[in-house]
Each structure stands twice: as structure tokens, then as C-alpha cells.
Amino acid sequence: MSVKKDILFRAGIIYFFVLIAAVTISAKVVRTQVKEGADLKKEMVKNNWKDIIIEPNRGDILATDGSLLATSLPSYEIRMDTRASGLTDEIFNDSIDALCQSLSKLLGRKSAVMYKQEIDAARKQGKRFHLIDNRVDYNQLKAIKQFPIFRLGANKGGLIPVQKNIRKQPNGSLAARTIGYLTEDPNGNFPGIEGAFDTYLRGERGIGVMQKLPGGALMPVGGANSAEPKDGGDVVSTIDINIQDVAEASLRNRLQYHNAHHGTAVVMEVATGEIKAIVNLGKDEYGNYKELYNYALGESIEPGSTFKLMTYMAMLEDGKLQPTDSVNNGYNGEAFFFGKRVHDDRRRETMGWLTVEKAFAYSSNISATKFIDKHYRGKEKQFIDRLYSMNLNQKLGLELSGEGVPDIKYPGSNYWSKWSLTQMAYGYEVRLAPIHVLTFYNAVANDGKMVKPRFVKKLVRHGTTEQTYDVQVIKSSIASAATIRKVKKMMEAVVEYGTAKRIKTDLYPIAGKSGTAQVANDKYGYRGDRKYYASFVGYFPADRPKYSCIVSIYAPTVNGYAGGAVAAPVFRDIADKIYAATPNMRETLKPEKRGVMADIPYSKSGNFNDLSYVFKELNIPVEKGTGHLEWVTIKNSVARVEFNQRAMDITLVPNVMDMGLKDALYLLEERGLRVAVRGRGKVVAQSVTPGSKIVSNGSITLEMSN
């Protein structure tokens, strides 16, 4: 073959393949334009538009007076697009040092060097969403927007603020477990009012339609697919913040005094069932008392002698006995039932013959077991049926989650034994949560009407009430009017001369019952290391009940363990402060009691003129000691306050013991001393001995009571 033909043959082959390629490409172009064009256009539009979820504002939880218990505050994550389109190397290198210094100065969580190292590394890695800080408030964000680099805007400066709402409880730990909290779990799993009313508080999410612009920026646009979010509503609770504060302070002090494991205090309005205060304090690993668990609702436990009210009510209602009936306890302080020992701690008062009222007032275990054994041995079902008829075996159906299950076993059921009847007589082999016991006692105070405990008054959105929660009656009468009258008198006797006589006051009458239960050990039962459950439950004023209250303290280890000594003083402290702050309660006093003065209030030592003014306004008699009374020490007697001179020499370290911090600081700093303070309350120790010579530029440390 000639050279010419060979060249033409090769050129033909190349032409042929080029032609095939051209035809294939043309066919693909036609297919893309005609057949796939519509789908591609839709995909392009889809990629240029984006739906985003718009979170609504969560509603507030309010106290009964409208003050905030929980609210949402805006917080921001500060992120940076380190490869923003307008962020050149020149801009970055010129201003990164100034940016990092500004961040360090404002936020104070890292040094400028650390910020620079992290941002440099993120830029080298090409990070478009680098986290700088996740705890920035609105005012800090405003400042950050003016920092070097960031002030250039999103495209040149790369600043990306991401808003998120955080839940805050302005009153700290007050009613924290009842208010509840939020978690990151999408399914919720959070307790208290936050959980029970989550749907209403949360509101409804909205949908925003965004269009992607050149450069990647998103612009909000309207459209049929967009929907505005619906903000959550507010929940108005029944909590009275003042009563809550009083109850928490009193319970905390008592837990510390007895070095107890945990405790709870609940205050309920008798007529309505509204919970005015609910405190749950447990000791954490560091020995601090915090709201760790809702013991009031969830801790079903053997209540001990507070259950004797239920026992005696059953016998009275069944016509088995009257308050004037008597029983012989003997003089050994113990009795045996099927070989099981029952004993009384208050042996002198509970020996010999006791009437029903005295047996109840002195909390005799022997009397309760003898009465119950006499009237219900062989008729155990009648006794349990009577307890069931008073709704003691039913849950209350509270709005809040975590309510314990009442456990009152039935004859013939598992774990029923020959000892069960007599053990139940004084509060063993039954389990009730404090809220169940309080609800029953509240029913007695309410003339037999059992009302459901309520934690919420109403739901409000933008100032408009959308739903109210009225009184809910569980049982119109738990017993006859005659039985209610009898047990009311028996409960007044407990405070008048019985186990809780230490909380008696001439200012207003109190009715209630103390309880002391030994807590069973999972391993050794009631043997071994003994722990006790001390409680007091009742209502006040006893003649016209306004509030009921239960106080329960678990495992006190020092300074006593009985309910009358451990829990009852907390009840009295709460009742006193509520009484003092509620004028209409004082107006209900009988005429012969109007002139009776309350216990002389405690006062810190301090300035004579200031203290004299206060006691004069309170109409409290004052007895002045001799000498120049500028600074005084306070001493309370039965009917008056005594002022005694506390000498002060400007050249000597003053005695500031028992003073408040304001007065102590004035006296010490007046003498040129530098003062360090530990705690709050009153001064209980000072590091420099009173009367010592003052050292120039000297320092002193004050230890406070709390």
C-alpha cells in the first residue's frame, strides 16, 4: 500500500471515531435538555430554597403572685467562618491579634494566645463553623460585633452568632424539683411543672423559607409554605414565694442541726388543696443540701405514728370505741403479740390505764395495738376495707410525675402475716408518700372533704387566661362529722400536752400528730445500724384551719430523732412566719387571746438607736441596762428584751460577736482594719481577739453563722 493511501486510511479511522463521539455528545445534550431538563430545573430550585424550623419562645412559670419561677433567656454561640469569601489573608493577619485580645478581655475564659492558636488552626483546616464560645449573652454579643475582623460583617469577618434559649430559675433552688428543668433529650424526660405542662409551655414551631443567594448567604422570603411560630403560654402555679422561702430556710437549718440525710416540707391550703410551698432537700456528696429528688411525692415509706390517726378513725367510724374508752398498758413499757415485742418510748406517760385521747396524744404503740387487736382480730378485712373507704390505697392522680404508690396490703395477699394487723396499727407494713399523709390530714382539717393537691392555678397566654384549675374533690367525706370532731380534739391534745407540746403557742392553736418510724435496712431489716424517719403533720389555726403542713426528716443522726423533737419545730417555725405575715389569720383569734404576745423574736446585737426603733415599732417591751448605750448586746427574757452595754474603745479591736455584717464592718473598718468574711448571718467568730491593740493596716476574718 502506498504512503498516500495509508495516510488516508488512518485519517478515516480517526474521523470515524470523532464522528461517533460527536453524535454521542449531541444525543446526550438533547436528552439533557429535553428529557432531564425539567427535573434538573426542579433540583436547582430545590437547592436554592431551604425550609428552616423556627423555634417558639417558651412560656414562663410564675408564682401565685406573678413573680417569675422559671423563664427563658437568650444565649448565643459565637462561631466563625474562617474561610469566609471576603476574609483575605491580609485582613486576617492584620487583625487576628487584636480580635483575640478583645475576646480574652471580654469573655475571660481563655488567654489571647489560646484564642489565636485555635483560630489559626481552624483557618488552616478550612473550618466554616468554628466554635469560639457557647455562653455569650446579648450584651456581650453586641460588643463582639464591634471587634476587629467581626465588625466587617458575615462575608468579610466570618462572624456567625447562633441563638439558643436557656432556662433560668431566678430564685435559685427554691422549689426547683417542683418547677422542674429541661434536658437535651428530644423526648423530654424532665420533671415538675416543666414536664407536666411542656406542650403548653413549648408552643408550636414555625417554618421559615430561605433563598440561597450568590456567595451562600440565605435570605428569608415569604410564601405559602412558611408559618409563624406560636409562642408558648405561661403557667401560673400555686406556689407562694414567701412561704416557700420560709419553709426552705427552716427545713435546711433543721437538717443541718440534726445532720440528717434528707427532708421535705409541704404547705397546703386547707379549703382549696393549693400547694403553697414544697421543699425537698437532700445531702449531696459534698455535704450540701440541695433539691435532688421530690421526696414529698415520690418517697413511699412506712410513716410510723402519723398513721395512728387513720387507725383510730377507722375504729371510731366503725363504732368500736370512743375517745373516753381506756386500755391498760401495764407497767413494763412493752407488750407482745404472737411473740413480737411492741414498746413505748415515753414510758412514764404511757403506763397504766390510758384513755383513747391520751393514748393518741402520748403516741402509745401499745395502746394502738391493743385496741386494734381487740376489735379487729379475726375481722382484719373490715379494718382494711375501712382504710380503703377513706381513699388511703389510691394514688392522688397529681399533674406532676413521680407520685409514689400507696401500699396497704389486704388480708390473704402476699406478705400478709399474723403480725400485719398490729404492725399497721402504728404505721408499719404500710407505705405512703408524705403528700398522701398530708392530703388525709388536710381532709380532716377540711371537715372530712378530701381535695386533690394542686400545683397550678391557671394557664395564661399574652395576658389572657385560657384555662383555670378549680378545686377538685376526691371524696366528699372520708368519715362522719362526729368522727371528724373527735379526732380533731385528739390532735389538739397532741400539741396541748402530748408529744408535740414543745410547739404549743398561746397565739394560735395547732392540731397535729408526730411520728417516729424506724427505717428497715434492706440487708438486716430493723436490726443493725438504726435509722429513723421523723415527721409531724397537722394544721393551723386549729379552730379555723387555713393551712395544713407536713414535715418529714430522714435519718437524723445527732440531737434527737423523734418526730416531736426533730420535725415539729420546723412546722412551728413555718406556721409562726405564715401567721405573722397573714393579718386576716390574726383577726380570727378569740377575744380572750388578742392581748397575748407572741414569743419575743430573736435579734442580733448592734446599734442601740436602731434596735430601740425596731422594738418600739413592734411594741415589744425593752429593759435598758446601765452605762452608755451606743452599742448593745441583746438578751431575751420571757416578756421583754434586755439591752446590755457593749463597751467600744476606738484604739482596740471591737467585739463584734452576734452582730450582723453591716454593723460589724462599720466598727472594724472605722478602726482601719481590712475585713474578710466567710458566710452570712451573724458573726460567730473573729480571728483577732476583742480588746487587742489595733495593728496598722491589720486584717481580720469574720466567720458567719451560715
HELIX and SHEET records of a PDB file:
HELIX    1   1 VAL A    3  VAL A   34  1                                  32    
HELIX    2   2 GLY A   37  ASN A   48  1                                  12    
HELIX    3   3 ASP A   89  LEU A  107  1                                  19    
HELIX    4   4 ALA A  112  LYS A  124  1                                  13    
HELIX    5   5 TYR A  138  ILE A  144  1                                   7    
HELIX    6   6 PHE A  150  LEU A  152  5                                   3    
HELIX    7   7 ALA A  154  GLY A  157  1                                   4    
HELIX    8   8 ALA A  176  ILE A  179  1                                   4    
HELIX    9   9 GLY A  192  ALA A  196  1                                   5    
HELIX   10  10 ASP A  198  ARG A  202  1                                   5    
HELIX   11  11 ILE A  241  HIS A  258  1                                  18    
HELIX   12  12 TYR A  295  GLY A  298  1                                   4    
HELIX   13  13 GLY A  304  PHE A  307  5                                   4    
HELIX   14  14 LYS A  308  GLU A  317  1                                  10    
HELIX   15  15 ARG A  347  THR A  350  1                                   4    
HELIX   16  16 VAL A  356  ALA A  361  1                                   6    
HELIX   17  17 ASN A  365  TYR A  376  1                                  12    
HELIX   18  18 GLU A  380  SER A  389  1                                  10    
HELIX   19  19 SER A  420  ALA A  425  1                                   6    
HELIX   20  20 PRO A  434  ALA A  445  1                                  12    
HELIX   21  21 ALA A  481  GLU A  496  1                                  16    
HELIX   22  22 LYS A  501  ILE A  503  5                                   3    
HELIX   23  23 GLY A  563  VAL A  566  1                                   4    
HELIX   24  24 ALA A  568  ALA A  581  1                                  14    
HELIX   25  25 PRO A  583  ARG A  586  1                                   4    
HELIX   26  26 PRO A  591  LYS A  593  5                                   3    
HELIX   27  27 PHE A  608  GLU A  617  1                                  10    
HELIX   28  28 LEU A  661  GLU A  670  1                                  10    
SHEET    1   A 3 TRP A  49  ILE A  54  0                                        
SHEET    2   A 3 GLY A 206  LYS A 212 -1                                        
SHEET    3   A 3 LEU A 218  VAL A 221 -1                                        
SHEET    1   B 6 HIS A 130  VAL A 136  0                                        
SHEET    2   B 6 LEU A  68  MET A  80 -1                                        
SHEET    3   B 6 ILE A  61  LEU A  62 -1                                        
SHEET    4   B 6 ASP A 234  SER A 237  1                                        
SHEET    5   B 6 VAL A 456  ARG A 461 -1                                        
SHEET    6   B 6 THR A 464  THR A 468 -1                                        
SHEET    1   C 3 HIS A 130  VAL A 136  0                                        
SHEET    2   C 3 LEU A  68  MET A  80 -1                                        
SHEET    3   C 3 LEU A 159  LYS A 168 -1                                        
SHEET    1   D 6 TYR A 289  LYS A 290  0                                        
SHEET    2   D 6 ILE A 275  LYS A 283 -1                                        
SHEET    3   D 6 HIS A 262  GLU A 269 -1                                        
SHEET    4   D 6 TYR A 547  TYR A 554 -1                                        
SHEET    5   D 6 LYS A 531  PHE A 540 -1                                        
SHEET    6   D 6 ALA A 511  VAL A 519 -1                                        
SHEET    1   E 2 SER A 326  ASN A 328  0                                        
SHEET    2   E 2 TRP A 353  THR A 355 -1                                        
SHEET    1   F 2 GLU A 334  PHE A 337  0                                        
SHEET    2   F 2 LYS A 340  HIS A 343 -1                                        
SHEET    1   G 2 ASP A 407  ILE A 408  0                                        
SHEET    2   G 2 VAL A 430  ARG A 431 -1                                        
SHEET    1   H 2 MET A 450  VAL A 451  0                                        
SHEET    2   H 2 VAL A 473  LYS A 475 -1                                        
SHEET    1   I 4 GLY A 606  ASN A 607  0                                        
SHEET    2   I 4 TRP A 631  ASN A 636 -1                                        
SHEET    3   I 4 VAL A 641  GLN A 645 -1                                        
SHEET    4   I 4 VAL A 622  LYS A 624  1                                        
SHEET    1   J 3 ARG A 674  ARG A 678  0                                        
SHEET    2   J 3 SER A 699  MET A 704  1                                        
SHEET    3   J 3 VAL A 683  GLN A 686 -1                                        
END                                                                             
